[in-house]
Amino acid sequence: QVQLVQSGGGSVQAGGSLGVSCAASGRTFSSYLMGWFRQAPGKEREFVAAITWRGTGTYYADSVKGRFTISRDNAKNTVYLQMNSLKPEDTAVYYCAAAATAPIRTSISSYDYWGQGTQVTVSS
């Protein structure tokens, strides 16, 4: 009932910036939390950031604090992730996800819907 379509990403040199966006359609109202996860080849999918549709709650993994910013545009049903000061270790496929109810925000199993993924590549 909820579909997430991602855009943005790309390739950049270390220290540069990229952005990714996630547009939600369907029963967006039922989504309590929007999150960003990333997965590099051969590694587990890991939590990056999350934001609530109501209020101003934002959450970040320690590895991206101070560099990444998550935001939302409720009118467009879109969540954004601005990535600054990128490092090669940030290279991964980035996924947006939606949780219908209050989840363990860093847990993959707490999210109900997922975007298709967007490649982010950072070269040294």
BELKA-V606414 format. One record per residue. N is the residue number from 1. OMEGA is omega in whole degrees, 0 to 359 (* if undefined). D_CENTER is the distance of its C-alpha to the mean C-alpha in Angstrom with 1 decimal. Layout:
# BELKA-V606414
n-><N | N>
omega-><OMEGA | OMEGA>
d_center-><D_CENTER | D_CENTER>
This chain:
# BELKA-V606414
n-><1 | 2 | 3 | 4 | 5 | 6 | 7 | 8 | 9 | 10 | 11 | 12 | 13 | 14 | 15 | 16 | 17 | 18 | 19 | 20 | 21 | 22 | 23 | 24 | 25 | 26 | 27 | 28 | 29 | 30 | 31 | 32 | 33 | 34 | 35 | 36 | 37 | 38 | 39 | 40 | 41 | 42 | 43 | 44 | 45 | 46 | 47 | 48 | 49 | 50 | 51 | 52 | 53 | 54 | 55 | 56 | 57 | 58 | 59 | 60 | 61 | 62 | 63 | 64 | 65 | 66 | 67 | 68 | 69 | 70 | 71 | 72 | 73 | 74 | 75 | 76 | 77 | 78 | 79 | 80 | 81 | 82 | 83 | 84 | 85 | 86 | 87 | 88 | 89 | 90 | 91 | 92 | 93 | 94 | 95 | 96 | 97 | 98 | 99 | 100 | 101 | 102 | 103 | 104 | 105 | 106 | 107 | 108 | 109 | 110 | 111 | 112 | 113 | 114 | 115 | 116 | 117 | 118 | 119 | 120 | 121 | 122 | 123 | 124>
omega-><177 | 176 | 181 | 181 | 184 | 174 | 181 | 183 | 180 | 182 | 181 | 175 | 178 | 182 | 180 | 184 | 174 | 175 | 174 | 180 | 182 | 179 | 183 | 175 | 183 | 182 | 180 | 181 | 182 | 180 | 180 | 188 | 173 | 182 | 172 | 175 | 176 | 181 | 175 | 180 | 179 | 181 | 178 | 175 | 184 | 180 | 179 | 183 | 177 | 179 | 177 | 176 | 176 | 181 | 185 | 182 | 175 | 184 | 183 | 169 | 181 | 184 | 183 | 180 | 181 | 180 | 181 | 177 | 176 | 179 | 181 | 174 | 185 | 180 | 180 | 183 | 186 | 175 | 183 | 171 | 177 | 185 | 179 | 179 | 186 | 180 | 178 | 179 | 174 | 180 | 183 | 167 | 182 | 181 | 169 | 183 | 180 | 177 | 184 | 181 | 180 | 184 | 160 | 195 | 180 | 185 | 179 | 183 | 180 | 183 | 188 | 184 | 184 | 172 | 186 | 181 | 179 | 182 | 172 | 181 | 180 | 181 | 180 | *>
d_center-><19.6 | 16.0 | 14.5 | 11.1 | 11.7 | 9.5 | 11.2 | 11.5 | 11.1 | 14.6 | 16.8 | 17.9 | 20.3 | 19.6 | 19.4 | 18.0 | 15.0 | 12.5 | 10.0 | 7.6 | 7.9 | 7.8 | 11.3 | 12.5 | 16.2 | 18.6 | 18.9 | 16.0 | 18.3 | 18.2 | 14.5 | 14.5 | 11.0 | 7.5 | 5.0 | 2.2 | 5.3 | 7.6 | 11.3 | 14.2 | 17.5 | 19.5 | 17.0 | 15.4 | 11.7 | 10.4 | 8.3 | 6.4 | 6.0 | 6.9 | 9.2 | 12.3 | 13.8 | 17.0 | 17.9 | 16.1 | 14.5 | 11.6 | 10.9 | 10.1 | 11.2 | 14.5 | 13.8 | 11.6 | 13.5 | 15.4 | 13.5 | 10.0 | 9.8 | 7.5 | 9.8 | 11.0 | 14.0 | 15.7 | 18.4 | 16.2 | 14.0 | 11.0 | 7.8 | 7.2 | 5.9 | 9.4 | 10.3 | 14.0 | 16.6 | 14.9 | 16.7 | 17.6 | 16.0 | 12.6 | 13.6 | 11.7 | 10.2 | 6.4 | 5.7 | 4.3 | 7.0 | 9.7 | 12.4 | 15.8 | 17.3 | 16.9 | 15.5 | 15.4 | 11.9 | 11.5 | 13.3 | 12.2 | 15.3 | 14.5 | 12.1 | 14.1 | 12.4 | 10.1 | 9.4 | 11.5 | 9.5 | 9.8 | 11.9 | 11.7 | 15.1 | 16.7 | 20.4 | 22.8>
